[in-house]
Amino acid sequence: MASKESAFLSYVHSFRGLAILIIVFGHAVAAATIGARGVFDESYLLVMISEVFYHDSTIYFAIISGLLFSSVLKPKGFKRFYVSKLKFIIVPYIFLTLIFTFLRIRFKSQEGFFENFWFYLSTTFRNLIYGKANFVMWYIPVLVFLYLVTPVLDWLQNKSNFTKGLFLLVVLMPLVISRIQMAHEYVLKLETMLYFTGAYAFGMWLGSDINETLGKFKAYKFQILAIAILSTLSLFYLYNNQLDYFGKVSLKESLFYVQKLCFTVLILLVFKKFEYRQIKWLNVVARDSFAIYFLHGFILFSSLSLFKSVLLFNEIEPLNIISGTVLLLVYSVGLSLLTVYLSRKIFKRYSRFLVGA
């Protein structure tokens, strides 16, 4: 059935555009809050609201990746799948890691150039392995892991009823195996890899027969909406009461997983309803979504000082943070798209090797 769905899925493309905007929005809230208050405090109501709706939005990217594998990429074969990921994800990741690491290294003197150069190379290597050239890069090692286990997941999904049962367990795994934050640490946590593997597997299942599956979900849309609302209210309760772990399981991460899967289905149902009337500008954002992901984190925090006049206008709080968030969102997405445009003009088809678009 996947081959029948191998045509361009416009509503999935729109979802990818929305997903990257949600991710950038969450980071813009964090940047604006830090710029205005000097600290990121989850007990602050504005931050709490943002976290409840934004946190773990990278799950959307994992689901989309799995969905597109089953519905579009699988019929083309694994060789083409891996070559395309190497060329258009890994190569720009390496290039931008080199750039971002260089910008963070300070060469103190000409005499110490070689010593600093080797320090730069060693730091770059560590940043590549752990995804630490910029705070958003942590997801790329996770994504590489997802690509590596794709053949195993595909085998589980299609081999037999027993392996399909194991595949279902993989989808449910994030309910009891919680993501561990890796954005600011030089670590790779297996728990985080497995957490996103569940979302990726859900996307693979969804994409294996997306029209039929969404048709079945449509019949239960109100139940799915109810679960999404209940999980969201439960997250507010946990945040407000500073609750999280039950043993080794993060209740927040389990609820975020349920919430994001429900949101995914609901968003896809809405976009599919208007399948032939997609928002044009959202398609532009979707087309360059990986480039925006790569670039926006550096742009956000390196440009934060430009928005001081708004963010430090504390007399109107929280409007200063809200206004700053909107400005930072538009600015970072706009400048990312401008960077992609200039890269295409200068480097033509080689642009995808540099910025991912």
N, C-alpha and C positions, 0 to 999 in steps of 0.2 A: 504493500500500500504506500510505502514511502515514496516510491517513484512517481506515483500519481500526484503527490504533493510537492514535487520538486520545482514547480514554477515559483516565481517570486511571490512571497507571502506579504502583501502590503500591510496587513493589520499587525503582523508580527514585527515588521519594520518600524511601524509607528510606535509599538510598545517599546522597542529598543530606544527610540528617541526619547520617549517619556522616561524610561528607566535612567538614562544618563542625566536627564534634567533633575530627577529626584535625588540622585547621588550628589550632583553639584550643589543642589539646594541645601542638602544636609550639611555639606562642608562649608557653604556660605554662611549658614546660621552659626556654625562653630567659630568661623573666622570673625564674623561680626560681633559675636558675644565676647570673644577674647579681646578684640579691638576696643570694645566699649567698656568692659568690666575687668579686663586683665586676667580673667580666669574662666575656664569652662566648667560650669557648675550644673550638674544634672538635676539638682533640686530647684533650680530657677525655672519657673513655670514655662517660659518660652522655650528654653532648652529641652525641658521634659517633653513638651508637645512635639518638638522636632524629633527627638530621639525615638519616641513611640512610633511615629509614622515613617521616619527615615532609616533608623538603625537596621543593619543587615540588608539594605537595599541592593547590595552586590549579589544577593540571592537571585534577583531578577536577571542579572547578566548570566549567572550559572544556568538558570532555567532556559534562557534564550539560546545559549550555546548548545545545550543538550537537545533542545527542540529543533534547532537548525541542522544539527548533525543527522537526526533521524529523518527529517522531512526533506532536506535539500542536499546535504553533503555525503551521506552514506552511499547513495547510488553511484557516486563518482569514484568510490574506492578509497581505501585507507591511505594509499600512497599520496594521492592528490590532497587528501585531508591534511596529512602531516606536512607536506611541502608547503601548502598554503599557510598553515599556522606558523611554520618556521619563518617564512618570508615576511608575513604581514603582522605577526604578533611578536615573535621572539627577536627578530632583527631590529625593529624599531625600539623594542624594550632595551636591547643592548646599547643601541646608539644613544637613546635618551638617558640611560643610566650613566654613560660616559660623560654626557653634557652636564647633567644635574650634579654628579659627583665633583666634576671639575669646578663648577660654580661654588661649591661648598668648601673646597680646599683652598687654604691660604698659603701661597708660596712666599715665605717670609723674607728670603734673601736669594740673590743670584748664586751665592756660594753654596747654599744648601739645596740647589735645584734638584740634583740627582736623588738626594735623600728624600726630598718632598715628592719627587716623581714616583719613586718606588712606593712611598706611602699612598700616593694617589692610585697606583695600580692595585695595591692590596686592598684598599678601601673599595675601589670599583668592583673587584672580584667578590668581596663580601656583600656589597650592595646588590650585585647580580643574583647571588645565591639566595639571599634573604628578602630581596625586594625592598631595599631601604634607601634608594637614592632619593626618594620622595615618599611622603607618608601614604600615598595612594598605591604605590607600586607593590605592596605586600600581596595583592591579589594575583599578580602574574605567576609567581611560583605555584600558587594554588591552582591556577588555570593550567599550567604545565602538567601538574599532577592529574587533573581531570582529563587532559588529552591522553596521557599515558595509560590511564585505566579505561579509556573508551572501548577498546576491543573486548576487554573483560566484561564490561557492563553490557555491551551489545550481545555477547555470547550468552550471558545470564538471561537477558531479556527474551531471547529467541530460541534457545536450545531445547528446553523441555519444560513441563509443568513444574518440576522440582526447582529448576534454575530460575524460573519465573517467580516462584515463591521467595527465593533468595534475593532476587531483584527487588521485590516488594519490601523486603526487610531493609535493603539499602536505602530505599526511598523514605522509610520510617525511621531510619537510624538517627537522624538529627534530633529526634524527640528525646533521646536518652544519651546521645554523645554531643556535648556542647562545644560550640566554637570558643576558642581561646584567643583573645586579642593579640595580634602580632604587628600592628601598625608601627609601633615605636620600639620594638625589641628585635635584636638579631637572633631570632629563633624561627624554626619551622615546626609547628605543632601538628601532629598527626590528627588530633581531634578536629582541628579546623579543616584539614583536608577532607576528612570523612564527612563533616557537616555539610560542606559544599558539594561533596559527591552525591549526597542525598538529593539536593536541589537539581543537580545536573541530571541525575537518573530520572527524576520526575519530569524534567524537560524532554528527555529521550522518549519516555513513555507517552507524553502528551503529543510529541511530534510524529510518532509512528503512524498515527491516523488522526490527524488533528481535527479534521472536519467532523468525523464521527464522535470523537471524544468531547469536543466542545458542544456538539449537539446534545450529548448525554448530560453534560454539566448544565446546559441551559435549562433543563427540566428541574434542576435543583438550585437555581440561582439564588432564591430567597433563603434557602438553608445555608448556602455558602456565605451569603451576605451576613446572616445571623452569626455564623462562626467567626467571620472577620470582625464583626462588631464586638462580640464577646471576648475574643482574644485581645483586641485593642483596649477594651475597658479593664481587662485583667492586667495588662501591662501598665496602665496608669496606676492601678492599685499597687502593684509591686514597686514602681518607681516612687510613688508618694509615701510608701511605708518602708522604703529602703530594704526590700526583700529581694532575694534572688535564689541562692543555692538550696537545693534539697539533696543533701549528700554531695555527690560530685556532679549532679545535674543542675545546670542553670535553668531555672524556670523561665527566665526572660528569654533566653535563646530558644527554648522549646516553643514558647508562645510566638516569638518573632517568626519562626519557621512556619508555623500554622498560619499566622497572619499573612505572610508574604505569598504563600501558596494560594491562599484564598484571593488575595488582591490580584495575583497574576491571572487567575481564571476569570475574575470579574472584569478586569481591564481588557483582556483578550475578547471576551464576549461583547463588550461595548464597541471595541474597534472593529470586530468582525461584522457587527450589525451595519456598520457604515464602510464595508470593505472597499467599495468603489468610490468613496468620498473621503479619502484620508486627508489630513491637514498637511499642506504642502511644505510649510516651513519645518514641521516636525520631521518630515522625511529627510530634509537637509541635515538636521541635527543627528538623526539616526545614521545616515551615511557616514558621518565623521565621528561616530560615538566613541570609538576606541581612541582616536586622536584627542578628543576632548577629555577622555578619562586620563590619558597619559599626561596632558598638559595642564589641566585646570588647577591641580593642587599647587604646583609651583607658582602659577599666575596669581592664585588667591592670596597666598601669604607673602609673596614678594611684593605685592602691590597694596598691601593693607594700609600702609601709611598714606596712600593717596586719598583715602576715605576718612581720615581723621576728623575733618570738620563735621561730618555727619555723625560718626560713631561716638565722638566725645561730647556731643550735645546732650548731656545726661539729663537736662531739665525736662526733656520730652520722652524719657525712657518709659515704655519699651519701643516707642516709635523710631528712635534712633537705630535700634538693632534691626527692626523690621525693614526700615528704609535701607540700611546698610546691606542687609541680606539681599534685597532685590537688586540693588546696584552691583553688588559683588557677583551675583548670579549672572546678570546680563553682561557685565564686564568680562568675567572669566570665560563664559561660553563664547561671547563675541570675539574676544582676542584669540581664543583657541581656533575658532573658525577662520579668522584672518590669517593666523599662522599657517593653517592648512592651505588656504588659498594661495598665499605667497610661496609656500613650499611647492605646490603644484605648478605654479608659473615658472619657478626657477629650475626645479628638478624634474618636472614632467612626470613620467610614469614611475620614476624612482622615488617619488615622494612617499609612497607607502612603506618603503624600506626605512624611512627616516622618522616619520611622525605617525605612521599607521593609517594614513588616509591619502 
